[in-house]
Amino acid sequence: MKVAFAKPEIPASGTLVALAADGRKLGKLAGQLDKATKGAITRALEASRFKGGAEEFMTILAPAGVDVARIIVAGIGTPAKYDALAAQSLGGRLVAALNGTGEKDVSVWVESIGDMKLDEAAFAANLAYGARLRFYRFDKYKTKEKPEQKPSLKHFNVLVADAADAKRAFSPMDKVVDAVNFSRDLVSEPANIIYPETLAAEAKKLSEFGVEVKVLGVKEMTKLGMGALLGVGQGSDRESQLVTMQWNGGGKEKPIAFVGKGVTFDTGGISIKPAAGMEDMKWDMAGSAAVIGTMRALAARKAKVNAVGVVGLVENMPSGTAQRPGDIVTSMSGQTIEVLNTDAEGRLVLADAMWYCQETFKPRVMIDLATLTGAILIALGNIYGGMYANDDDLAKQLESSGKSTGELLWRMPLAAAYNKMMDSPAADVKNISGSRNAGSITAAEFLQRFVQKGTLWSHLDIAGMAWADKDSPTTPRGATGYGVRLLDHLVASHYEEA
């Protein structure tokens, strides 16, 4: 679907979208269209329940007096409360509504209504942003779809007075959507296609954007003493990998670092998972996909920041060489870990990836992302990701970016009493507490033991956010790409040079 911006005029074909606010208050265009169609909109309003609410559409087919195939009057609700996320939602909902109708072209006439605080150029850019986010579809393996089963939209035209400003505002958003969709693709691929070596190869593609990418294999990681990460992958025929991605877009400032869990398939290992739902574990690498996508977004839009991405890539399989419950491994930090459950593997991967990141790049801030625990789903469901932080300012920054992008975060506690639950009688730390209580918190406390003194750190548990079981306005069912928009906004708002 191609997005374009142009000056307002009534098109000669396709669908035309006009706006209305609460109380059936029509925008100027809707008023003009009402006259051109000899009151068709007024009559439709009188015959409908449409009130102008923020999620309401009213459709008029084949209206007289104009050449368009249909007019949609889209509600925006209360103008003063209309913001960027609302505009994105409108764009996404229009795509969802029209994609199955056979319509190829839609034109949306953007205008400020009443006391709307969102300016027209920002409204237009965010509308297009939401439309592109919603248009995503992972269908590369569908070979027998009929034409009428495929999305029909080809052109999404945004009509706005200052089309040039809108286009400029949309340009970085467009690059972020590309990165989100790249991340969604990686998460959507089956585990026979995406495994450590091939995911590392996908990360190497970022070199096209000026990112410096390096890949470490088992030999290099063995020399570095990464016994925690390597232990997870030792039961698989697929070789584990560690990938680093550097974007040097800033000055001499230390980088902000993102670390991702990349378990390309998680059987649970010897502590094997139940068969039901195990196919979902292809997306246990969503944290790494978010990091790769974020690095692509920053590089593509030439962000004025130094940023580093580190992803630990493994496949957790049961075999004669697999790690056993009760094994003790030595991490790169020198800390020994008693592995009581081989299905608590992501934290082992992150322990070495985080330590390597700190030792190699000395970041000023380090944020890790992982589909780490089922416990965070019990606590927060699919509405918020769990956020842990050792710094209040960093937590506030992440929370603010979550609200601005719709990728919400809820801060969870860290405390010495939880940390003590991870003490092992046989090693420095154990990988599970042994209790069902506070499972997401104790996992975060485990990770905090691998955060070096002075490093500002946050852990994002995104187990409930990486995959959607139903559509939302800007995210179709499936891989969400959660984290890319959040982290890109965080960098743009707090870490980029002026």
Secondary structure as UniProt FT lines:
FT   STRAND          2..6
FT   STRAND          15..21
FT   TURN            22..24
FT   STRAND          25..26
FT   HELIX           28..36
FT   TURN            37..38
FT   HELIX           40..46
FT   TURN            54..55
FT   STRAND          57..61
FT   TURN            64..65
FT   STRAND          70..75
FT   HELIX           79..81
FT   HELIX           84..98
FT   TURN            99..102
FT   STRAND          105..109
FT   TURN            114..115
FT   HELIX           120..135
FT   TURN            140..141
FT   HELIX           147..149
FT   STRAND          155..159
FT   TURN            161..162
FT   HELIX           163..188
FT   TURN            191..193
FT   HELIX           196..204
FT   HELIX           205..209
FT   STRAND          212..216
FT   HELIX           218..224
FT   HELIX           227..233
FT   TURN            234..235
FT   STRAND          241..248
FT   STRAND          256..266
FT   TURN            269..270
FT   TURN            276..277
FT   HELIX           278..283
FT   TURN            284..285
FT   HELIX           286..300
FT   TURN            301..302
FT   STRAND          306..316
FT   TURN            320..321
FT   TURN            325..326
FT   STRAND          327..330
FT   TURN            332..333
FT   STRAND          336..339
FT   TURN            342..343
FT   HELIX           346..361
FT   STRAND          365..370
FT   HELIX           375..380
FT   TURN            381..383
FT   STRAND          385..389
FT   HELIX           392..405
FT   STRAND          409..411
FT   HELIX           416..420
FT   TURN            421..422
FT   STRAND          429..430
FT   TURN            437..438
FT   HELIX           439..448
FT   TURN            449..450
FT   TURN            453..454
FT   STRAND          456..461
FT   TURN            463..465
FT   STRAND          467..468
FT   TURN            473..474
FT   STRAND          478..479
FT   TURN            482..483
FT   HELIX           484..494
//
